[in-house]
């Protein structure tokens, strides 16, 4: 397993889009717009590879000088429950710390809240709807 930063609009980025479509978007009947993908030019794109195959990923978006938002975390369906999500989260936290951020936050799907709680994230506020499904804001102090 190899974790690395992916360049926007690269071949690896195209794999990332496909993985996110399969795991996150397609089940909800959603697509990416060109505008969605263009905004990611400023983001940190993290991929987990097994040889040349992308098996997991996430997007890190700057919210403010102290906070990064983890978005679009996905693990290939056939590779779930093998520690890949935890590896992505650990890498995201390390990247955030190295870049001087104090907090990592996300809008976690209701079904993923337990996973993030096991990784020391806390829920902030009440449930809300995003992309048609329940989410919770979750944060972790990286101090």
RABEL-V303983 format. One record per backbone hydrogen bond with DSSP energy under -0.5 kcal/mol. CO is the residue of the C=O (numbers start at 0). NH is the residue of the N-H. Records with the same first field share a line. If there is no record, write none. Layout:
CO = NH + NH
//
This chain:
1 = 48
3 = 46
5 = 44
6 = 9
9 = 13
10 = 14
11 = 15
12 = 16
13 = 17
14 = 18
15 = 19
16 = 20
17 = 21
18 = 22
19 = 23 + 24
20 = 25
24 = 27 + 28 + 29
25 = 28
32 = 36
33 = 37
34 = 38
35 = 39
36 = 39
37 = 40
38 = 41
39 = 42
42 = 44
43 = 45 + 59
44 = 5
45 = 57
46 = 3
47 = 54 + 55
48 = 1 + 50
49 = 52
52 = 49 + 54
54 = 75
55 = 47
56 = 73
57 = 45
58 = 60 + 70
59 = 43
60 = 68
65 = 101 + 102
66 = 62 + 63
67 = 69 + 104
68 = 60 + 70
69 = 106
70 = 58
73 = 56
75 = 78 + 79
76 = 79
78 = 81
82 = 86
83 = 87
84 = 88
85 = 89
86 = 90
87 = 91
88 = 92
89 = 93
90 = 94
91 = 95
92 = 96
93 = 97
94 = 98
95 = 100
96 = 99
101 = 141 + 142
102 = 67
103 = 139
104 = 69
105 = 107 + 137
107 = 135
108 = 111 + 112
109 = 112
111 = 115
112 = 116
113 = 117
114 = 118
115 = 118 + 120
116 = 119
121 = 138
123 = 136
127 = 134
129 = 132
132 = 129
133 = 109
134 = 127
135 = 107
136 = 123
137 = 105
138 = 121
139 = 103 + 141
//
